[in-house]
Amino acid sequence: MEPATFLSISIGIMVVAIPWFSIYTAFGPPAQELRDPFDEHED
C-alpha cells in the first residue's frame, strides 16, 4: 500500500471516528455520568 493511500484512509477514519465518539459521549450511555454545573448552582 502506498503511503499516500494509507494516509488518506487514516485521515478518513479519524474524520468519522472523532464526531462519532463525541455524539456517543454526549447522547449515549456515558451521558448519564455527565453533570451540568449550571443546574447545580440554580437558585
C-alpha positions in Angstrom: 0.0 0.0 0.0 1.4 3.4 -0.9 2.0 5.9 1.9 -0.5 8.4 0.3 -3.3 5.8 0.3 -2.5 4.8 3.9 -2.5 8.5 5.0 -5.8 9.2 3.2 -7.5 6.2 4.8 -6.2 7.1 8.2 -7.4 10.7 7.9 -10.8 9.5 6.7 -11.2 7.1 9.7 -10.3 9.9 12.1 -12.8 12.3 10.4 -15.5 9.7 11.1 -14.3 8.4 14.5 -14.0 11.8 16.3 -17.6 13.0 15.6 -19.0 9.6 16.3 -17.3 9.4 19.7 -18.4 12.9 20.6 -22.0 12.1 19.7 -21.9 8.8 21.6 -20.4 10.5 24.7 -23.0 13.3 24.6 -26.1 11.3 24.0 -25.3 7.6 24.7 -25.0 5.7 27.9 -21.9 7.7 29.1 -24.0 10.8 29.1 -25.7 9.6 32.4 -22.4 10.3 34.2 -22.1 13.9 32.9 -23.0 16.7 35.2 -24.4 20.1 34.5 -22.7 22.7 36.6 -25.4 25.3 35.8 -28.1 23.1 37.3 -26.1 22.6 40.5 -26.0 26.4 41.2 -29.5 27.4 40.3 -31.4 29.3 42.9 
